[in-house]
Amino acid sequence: MYWHIGQRIFLEEQEGKDRADYGKFLIKTLSEQLQPEYGSGFSIRQLERYRQFYRFFPIASTLWTQLSWSHYKHLLSIDNQNGRDFFIAETVKNNWSVRQLERQINSNNLIRGLGKLWPLFFASL
């Protein structure tokens, strides 16, 4: 559902541009219209996350069904696609809860564990 909302915002409201000049205004207006009826899931911040979700994962079939929306919200904080892919793979492989994923991202234990191999890991992807 969140992916489809993000797709709709991106494709229809932004006419497929990476960043529409009027995007913030449209999201604000959309939020004002939807929030009274549907609640806080349609706040400006949430709508921006839905759009970002679609932009970071443009092919719905590549989404992991093992991951919840809460997992994906934390993954959206990673700007690097290779980094997101790495944490997705680790989350699925280790069956991490949302809290475990958040802890790993915030502490960068995996990054420190790879040490100097980290750049080589990304280069190999």
Buried (B, 14 or more C-beta within 10 A) or exposed (E): EBBEBBBBBBEEBBEEEEEBEEBEEBBEEBBEEBBEEEEEBBBBEBBBBBBBBBBBBEEEEEBBEEBEBEBBBBBBEBEEEEBBBBBBEBBBEEEBEBEBBBEBBEEEEBBEEBEEEBEEBBEEE
